[in-house]
Amino acid sequence: MINIRFDELSERDIFEAECKGYLSGLKVEVDGKNFIVNIYSLTRLNQDFQTEMEYYGYFATEPNLVIVDEVTPEKIKFVLEINYKGKYFDEIGVLNEVK
């Protein structure tokens, strides 16, 4: 079972995430294990990629990156449920569990 911890976010957090196109540190409980995922819209990810390549010459993604078309609770829930069914959380492993 998957439990996305939107209840730990304020309405302002959710609003800002939608506006900024990313949400860092979203807690997700999967089959009794806790994970942190980082949600990005493709638009925001592309902006960050372009900026970092221009200024630094490289780009490093955040761990446990999940890309959605819009950073809204509905889209995040939809994508994370698909990832859960596809065993995504089995792949990111115990090193990414919240202690």
N, C-alpha and C positions, 0 to 999 in steps of 0.2 A: 504494500500500500504506500502511496505517496501523499505527503502532507506538506504543502507549500506554505511557509510561515508568513503570509501576508499580514496576519494579526499582529506581528511585531513591528509593522510599519505604520506610520501615521498617514493621514490623508495627504498631508503636505509632502511626505516622502514619495508617495505614489505620484502625486502631481508633478513634482520635480523630476522624477525618473522619466515620466512621459515626455516632458519638455526637453530634457537633456539627451534622451535617447540611450540612457544606460542606468543600470541598477547594480551596484556592487554589493556583494556580501549577502545575497538573499539566502536565508536558511531554508533547507529542504530536508524533511525527514523521510527516509526511504527504508521500509522494512525494519524499523527500529534503529537505523543508523542516521546520523546527522551529517549533512554536507552543506557546503557553501558554494553557490554558483554565482557567476557574474553575467548579467544579461546586457546585451548590446543590440541596438538596431543596426541594420546593415549600413544605413546612412552614417550614423555616428562612428561606427567602426572604420568606415572608409575615410572619414574626416581625420580620425586619429592616425590612421595608417599614413595618409598623405603628409600630415604635419610632421610626424616622427621621421619619416623617410627624408623629408626635406631638411629638417634640422639636425638629425642625428645619423642618418644614413642606414638605419635599421629599424625594425619594428618587432617588438616582443608582445605577444598577447597575454592577457591575464589568465591565470589558471581557471579551469572549469568554465570556460567561455561558452555561452549559449547565445546564438544569434536569432533574433526575431524580427519580423517586419515592423512591429510597433511595440514599444515597451509599455504595455498595459497589462493589468492583472489577467484579463481574459486571454490575451495572446500568450503570455508567459505560462499560464496554466495549461493551455492547449499544447504548447511545444514541450513542456516538461513531462506531461502525461505521455506524449508520443515517445519521448526519450526514455521514460521509465519502462514502457512496454518493449522498447528496443534494447533494454539492458544497459543503457548509457551509464547508470550509476555503478554498475558492476565494473565498468572499465576505468572509472576515475579512481577507484581504489581507496583503501583505508588511509593513505597518507593525507587525503583531503577531507577527512572527517573532522568535525568540530569537536574539540576536546572539552 
